[in-house]
Amino acid sequence: MGTPALDAQTLGKILNALNDGVVVMDRRRTITYLNPAAERMTGWQLGEPVPYCRFCQEREVAEGEERCFLAAQQAIDELESEMPTRWGTMVPVTMTRSFLVDVEPKAGHMVITIRDATVRRQAEALRRRAELHRRTLEVLEAERRRLSLEIHDGVLQLLYGVRLGLDDLAYEVQGVPEKEQKVRHLIGLLEEGVGELRALSQALYPPALDDLGLTSALRQLAAQWTGRTVEIEVVGAFPPTVEAALQGRQATHVYRIVQEAIHNAVFHGRARTVLVRVGCGTCTCRVLIVDDGRGFDVRRAAEASGLGLRSMAERAASMGGRLWIKSRPGRCTRLWFCFPRPEPPEAADRCDRLCPPKASWSEAAWASRARGDAKGGRR
């Protein structure tokens, strides 16, 4: 039993409901039919000639050869290009074509289906940008690590040798106050330079990430800042299983996000106190950073260069996580960063939500949480 044919009215309703554009043209490229989607996309009208797409406009053809690629190529029925519109713009489209062989054969009607490729191209551009950023971060971290090792194993070792030589010289000039004072001054300058180089090496790539784990590395980071007009406290810890699974890039991403947040709080927010709370739920890990600085307009900072904020967000996204910042001028800043636990959860159906509940974003809830965190960390 054959399939019943659709009547013209039903077929017309189907074509009108399509999101893809459908255009029928004759041999002279005159439009004999187009559905509403095609008209919305291009602005073309019945009886008008169909313009050539950008690819067909620019491709080289021999004299007498059909310029329309889809009309000329029987074996190829799909093409991605940009199509001119009635408004003088170009819209990126994916086109497929077929021929109507049963209706007026001499007319040579060709059917073009047009799909707007703008969203797909934007998604592809975002994907390429994210991949480029990921690779850039990998190269950057590898270079930071290399420089850190060069400083630690190269320059610092040479300076340690110089220090031993100065110690011997200090012993030899004992009893000669003027020379002894000069040598001691040189030793002091050398110690100051060694301290700065050691701090630079740690900032480039903290060895604690590899030697002691992420939580210990964050505590060392806090200790480096504490006492320099700011108090920084790290409360909580990542479970041992998470520490073991957070290796390489992931641990570095978390460390860099916290490092950038502390830097922003101290240098831009003029904070005197920064609280960092870390921990994990059933299948997500969380980092909360609260400071008592002067705050800033988050939207305006993001719309400006905002490289630090963008880098933090992209690091979070590369781990499958999300990052939120809540701040405003004259108020403290709160950063909340969540990412999936790197080791498989025992019961996936008990996973807590990645996004914090809306109630937790209120000023009172944040202030209460910050006070509770601080008290809990000082017990």
C-alpha positions as CSV (number, residue, x, y, z in Angstrom):
1,M,0.0,0.0,0.0
2,G,1.6,3.3,-1.1
3,T,2.0,6.4,1.1
4,P,-0.8,8.9,0.5
5,A,0.2,12.1,-1.3
6,L,0.1,15.4,0.7
7,D,-2.4,17.9,-0.6
8,A,-1.1,21.3,-1.6
9,Q,-2.4,23.1,1.5
10,T,-0.7,20.7,3.9
11,L,2.6,20.9,1.9
12,G,2.3,24.7,2.0
13,K,1.9,24.6,5.8
14,I,5.0,22.4,6.2
15,L,7.1,24.7,4.0
16,N,5.9,27.7,5.9
17,A,6.8,26.2,9.2
18,L,10.3,25.3,8.3
19,N,13.2,27.1,9.9
20,D,15.4,26.5,6.9
21,G,14.8,28.6,3.8
22,V,13.5,27.0,0.6
23,V,14.0,28.7,-2.7
24,V,12.9,27.5,-6.2
25,M,14.5,29.1,-9.2
26,D,14.3,28.6,-13.0
27,R,17.2,28.4,-15.5
28,R,17.5,32.2,-15.5
29,R,17.8,32.1,-11.6
30,T,14.4,33.8,-11.3
31,I,12.7,33.0,-8.0
32,T,9.5,31.1,-8.7
33,Y,8.9,30.2,-5.0
34,L,10.4,30.9,-1.6
35,N,9.1,30.1,1.9
36,P,8.9,32.7,4.7
37,A,12.2,31.5,6.3
38,A,14.1,32.2,3.1
39,E,12.5,35.7,2.8
40,R,13.4,36.5,6.4
41,M,16.9,35.3,5.9
42,T,17.6,37.1,2.6
43,G,14.9,39.6,1.9
44,W,14.4,38.2,-1.6
45,Q,11.1,38.4,-3.3
46,L,9.2,36.4,-6.0
47,G,10.2,37.2,-9.6
48,E,13.7,38.5,-8.5
49,P,16.9,36.9,-9.7
50,V,18.9,34.9,-7.1
51,P,22.3,36.5,-6.6
52,Y,25.4,34.3,-6.6
53,C,27.0,33.4,-3.3
54,R,30.4,34.8,-2.4
55,F,32.1,31.5,-3.5
56,C,30.5,31.6,-6.9
57,Q,31.2,35.3,-7.4
58,E,34.9,34.8,-6.7
59,R,35.6,31.4,-8.3
60,E,37.3,31.3,-11.7
61,V,35.2,29.9,-14.6
62,A,35.9,29.3,-18.2
63,E,34.0,31.2,-20.9
64,G,30.5,29.7,-21.2
65,E,30.8,27.7,-18.0
66,E,28.0,27.8,-15.4
67,R,29.1,30.1,-12.6
68,C,26.7,28.6,-10.0
69,F,28.8,25.8,-8.5
70,L,25.8,23.7,-7.3
71,A,24.1,24.0,-10.7
72,A,27.2,23.0,-12.5
73,Q,28.3,20.1,-10.2
74,Q,26.0,17.1,-10.4
75,A,28.1,15.1,-7.9
76,I,28.1,17.8,-5.2
77,D,24.9,19.0,-3.7
78,E,26.0,20.9,-0.7
79,L,28.1,24.1,-0.2
80,E,28.9,26.5,2.6
81,S,29.4,30.1,1.7
82,E,27.9,33.6,2.3
83,M,24.8,34.7,0.5
84,P,24.0,38.4,-0.4
85,T,20.8,39.8,1.1
86,R,18.4,42.5,0.0
87,W,19.9,44.8,2.7
88,G,23.4,44.7,1.3
89,T,24.8,42.3,3.9
90,M,26.2,38.8,3.6
91,V,24.7,36.0,5.7
92,P,26.7,32.8,6.3
93,V,24.7,29.8,5.0
94,T,24.9,26.1,4.3
95,M,23.1,25.3,1.0
96,T,21.9,22.1,-0.4
97,R,20.3,21.8,-3.9
98,S,18.1,19.4,-5.8
99,F,16.3,19.6,-9.2
100,L,12.6,19.4,-10.0
101,V,12.6,16.9,-12.9
102,D,8.8,16.2,-12.9
103,V,7.6,19.8,-13.1
104,E,8.1,21.6,-16.4
105,P,11.3,19.8,-17.4
106,K,12.3,22.5,-19.9
107,A,12.2,25.1,-17.2
108,G,15.0,23.3,-15.3
109,H,13.8,24.3,-11.8
110,M,16.4,24.1,-9.1
111,V,15.5,23.9,-5.4
112,I,18.0,25.5,-2.9
113,T,17.6,24.9,0.8
114,I,19.3,27.5,2.9
115,R,20.4,27.1,6.6
116,D,21.7,30.0,8.5
117,A,25.3,29.1,9.7
118,T,25.8,32.1,11.9
119,V,25.2,30.3,15.2
120,R,27.3,27.3,14.2
121,R,30.1,29.6,13.0
122,Q,30.0,31.5,16.3
123,A,30.0,28.3,18.3
124,E,33.0,27.1,16.2
125,A,34.8,30.4,16.8
126,L,34.2,30.1,20.5
127,R,35.5,26.5,20.4
128,R,38.6,27.5,18.5
129,R,39.2,30.4,20.9
130,A,38.8,28.1,23.9
131,E,41.2,25.6,22.4
132,L,43.7,28.4,21.6
133,H,43.5,29.6,25.2
134,R,44.0,26.1,26.5
135,R,47.1,25.6,24.4
136,T,48.4,29.1,25.3
137,L,48.0,28.3,29.0
138,E,49.8,25.0,28.6
139,V,52.8,26.7,26.8
140,L,52.8,29.5,29.4
141,E,52.8,27.1,32.4
142,A,55.5,25.0,30.8
143,E,57.7,28.1,30.2
144,R,57.0,29.3,33.8
145,R,58.1,25.9,35.1
146,R,61.2,25.9,33.0
147,L,62.2,29.4,34.1
148,S,61.5,28.5,37.8
149,L,63.8,25.5,37.5
150,E,66.4,27.6,35.7
151,I,66.4,30.1,38.5
152,H,66.4,27.5,41.3
153,D,68.9,25.1,39.8
154,G,71.1,27.6,37.9
155,V,71.3,31.2,39.1
156,L,70.5,30.5,42.8
157,Q,73.2,27.7,43.0
158,L,75.7,30.1,41.5
159,L,74.8,32.8,44.1
160,Y,75.1,30.2,46.9
161,G,78.6,29.6,45.7
162,V,79.3,33.4,45.8
163,R,77.9,33.4,49.4
164,L,80.3,30.7,50.5
165,G,83.2,32.7,48.9
166,L,82.0,35.9,50.8
167,D,81.8,33.9,54.0
168,D,85.5,32.8,53.6
169,L,86.4,36.4,52.8
170,A,84.6,37.7,55.9
171,Y,86.7,35.2,57.9
172,E,89.9,36.5,56.4
173,V,89.2,40.2,57.0
174,Q,88.3,39.7,60.6
175,G,90.0,42.4,62.6
176,V,89.9,44.9,59.7
177,P,86.7,46.8,60.5
178,E,86.5,48.8,57.2
179,K,86.9,45.7,55.0
180,E,84.8,43.5,57.3
181,Q,81.9,46.1,57.1
182,K,82.1,46.1,53.3
183,V,82.0,42.3,53.1
184,R,79.0,42.2,55.5
185,H,77.3,44.8,53.3
186,L,77.9,42.7,50.2
187,I,76.5,39.6,52.0
188,G,73.4,41.5,53.0
189,L,72.8,42.6,49.4
190,L,73.4,39.1,48.1
191,E,70.9,37.7,50.6
192,E,68.3,40.3,49.5
193,G,68.9,39.3,45.9
194,V,68.6,35.6,46.7
195,G,65.4,36.2,48.5
196,E,63.9,38.0,45.6
197,L,65.0,35.4,43.1
198,R,63.6,32.6,45.4
199,A,60.2,34.5,45.6
200,L,60.2,34.9,41.8
201,S,60.9,31.2,41.3
202,Q,58.1,30.3,43.6
203,A,55.7,32.7,41.8
204,L,56.6,31.3,38.4
205,Y,55.8,27.8,39.5
206,P,55.4,26.7,43.2
207,P,57.3,23.4,43.8
208,A,54.8,22.7,46.6
209,L,52.2,21.8,43.9
210,D,54.3,18.8,43.0
211,D,55.9,18.1,46.4
212,L,53.0,18.7,48.9
213,G,49.8,19.0,47.0
214,L,47.3,21.8,46.2
215,T,46.1,22.6,49.7
216,S,49.6,23.0,51.0
217,A,50.6,25.1,48.0
218,L,47.7,27.4,48.7
219,R,48.7,27.8,52.4
220,Q,52.3,28.6,51.3
221,L,50.9,31.2,48.9
222,A,48.9,32.8,51.8
223,A,52.0,32.7,54.0
224,Q,54.0,34.6,51.3
225,W,51.5,37.5,51.5
226,T,50.7,37.5,55.2
227,G,52.5,40.2,57.1
228,R,52.9,42.5,54.1
229,T,50.0,44.8,55.3
230,V,47.5,42.0,54.6
231,E,46.4,38.9,56.4
232,I,45.4,35.9,54.3
233,E,43.9,32.7,55.7
234,V,43.2,29.4,53.9
235,V,40.4,27.4,55.6
236,G,39.4,23.8,54.8
237,A,41.2,21.3,52.6
238,F,40.7,19.2,49.6
239,P,40.2,15.5,50.4
240,P,43.3,13.2,49.9
241,T,41.6,11.5,46.9
242,V,41.0,14.8,45.3
243,E,44.6,15.9,46.0
244,A,45.8,12.7,44.4
245,A,43.6,13.2,41.3
246,L,44.3,16.9,40.9
247,Q,47.5,16.7,39.1
248,G,49.3,18.8,36.5
249,R,47.1,21.3,34.7
250,Q,44.0,21.1,37.0
251,A,45.9,21.8,40.2
252,T,47.8,24.6,38.4
253,H,44.5,26.2,37.2
254,V,43.0,26.2,40.7
255,Y,46.3,27.7,42.1
256,R,46.4,30.4,39.5
257,I,42.8,31.4,40.0
258,V,43.4,31.8,43.8
259,Q,46.7,33.6,43.1
260,E,45.0,36.1,40.7
261,A,42.1,36.7,43.1
262,I,44.5,37.5,46.0
263,H,46.5,39.7,43.7
264,N,43.4,41.6,42.6
265,A,42.2,41.9,46.2
266,V,45.5,43.3,47.5
267,F,46.6,45.6,44.6
268,H,43.3,46.7,43.2
269,G,40.9,46.3,46.1
270,R,43.4,47.5,48.8
271,A,42.2,44.6,51.0
272,R,43.6,44.1,54.5
273,T,42.1,40.6,55.0
274,V,41.4,37.8,52.5
275,L,39.7,34.6,53.4
276,V,40.1,31.5,51.1
277,R,37.9,28.6,51.9
278,V,38.3,25.3,50.0
279,G,36.4,22.0,50.2
280,C,34.4,19.4,48.2
281,G,30.9,18.1,48.2
282,T,29.7,14.7,46.8
283,C,30.9,15.5,43.2
284,T,32.0,19.1,43.1
285,C,34.8,21.0,44.7
286,R,34.4,24.7,45.7
287,V,36.7,27.6,46.4
288,L,35.3,30.7,48.1
289,I,37.4,33.9,48.3
290,V,36.2,36.8,50.3
291,D,38.1,40.1,50.9
292,D,37.4,43.3,52.8
293,G,38.6,45.6,50.0
294,R,36.9,48.5,48.3
295,G,35.2,46.5,45.6
296,F,34.6,47.2,41.9
297,D,32.0,47.2,39.1
298,V,32.2,43.6,37.8
299,R,30.5,44.3,34.5
300,R,32.6,47.4,33.7
301,A,35.8,45.5,34.5
302,A,34.7,42.6,32.3
303,E,33.8,45.0,29.4
304,A,37.2,46.7,29.8
305,S,40.4,44.7,29.1
306,G,39.6,42.4,32.0
307,L,42.4,40.0,31.1
308,G,42.8,38.7,34.6
309,L,39.0,38.1,35.1
310,R,38.7,36.5,31.7
311,S,41.7,34.2,32.3
312,M,40.2,33.0,35.6
313,A,36.9,32.3,34.0
314,E,38.5,30.4,31.1
315,R,40.7,28.4,33.5
316,A,37.5,27.4,35.4
317,A,35.7,26.5,32.1
318,S,38.7,24.4,31.0
319,M,38.1,22.2,34.1
320,G,34.4,21.9,33.4
321,G,33.6,24.4,36.2
322,R,32.2,27.9,36.6
323,L,33.2,31.1,38.3
324,W,31.1,33.9,39.8
325,I,32.2,37.2,41.1
326,K,30.0,39.5,43.2
327,S,31.2,43.0,44.0
328,R,30.4,46.6,43.8
329,P,32.3,49.8,44.6
330,G,32.6,50.4,48.3
331,R,31.8,46.8,49.2
332,C,33.8,43.7,49.7
333,T,34.4,41.2,46.8
334,R,33.4,37.6,46.8
335,L,34.6,35.0,44.3
336,W,33.0,31.6,44.1
337,F,34.6,28.9,41.9
338,C,33.2,25.4,41.5
339,F,34.5,22.5,39.4
340,P,33.7,18.7,39.2
341,R,35.6,16.4,41.5
342,P,38.4,14.8,39.5
343,E,37.8,11.3,40.9
344,P,34.5,9.5,40.1
345,P,31.9,10.0,42.9
346,E,30.7,6.9,44.7
347,A,27.0,7.7,44.1
348,A,26.4,10.0,41.1
349,D,22.7,10.4,42.0
350,R,23.7,12.2,45.2
351,C,25.8,14.8,43.4
352,D,25.3,18.3,44.7
353,R,24.5,21.1,42.4
354,L,27.4,22.9,40.7
355,C,25.7,26.3,40.9
356,P,25.2,27.8,44.4
357,P,21.6,28.5,45.4
358,K,20.4,32.0,44.7
359,A,19.8,32.7,48.3
360,S,23.5,32.4,49.1
361,W,24.2,35.5,46.9
362,S,22.5,37.9,49.3
363,E,24.7,40.3,51.2
364,A,23.6,39.0,54.5
365,A,24.3,35.3,53.6
366,W,27.7,36.2,52.3
367,A,28.6,38.2,55.4
368,S,27.4,35.5,57.7
369,R,29.3,32.8,55.7
370,A,32.5,34.9,55.8
371,R,32.2,35.4,59.6
372,G,31.5,31.7,60.1
373,D,34.5,30.7,57.9
374,A,36.8,33.1,59.7
375,K,35.7,31.8,63.1
376,G,35.9,28.2,61.9
377,G,39.4,28.7,60.6
378,R,40.7,30.3,63.9
379,R,39.5,27.7,66.3
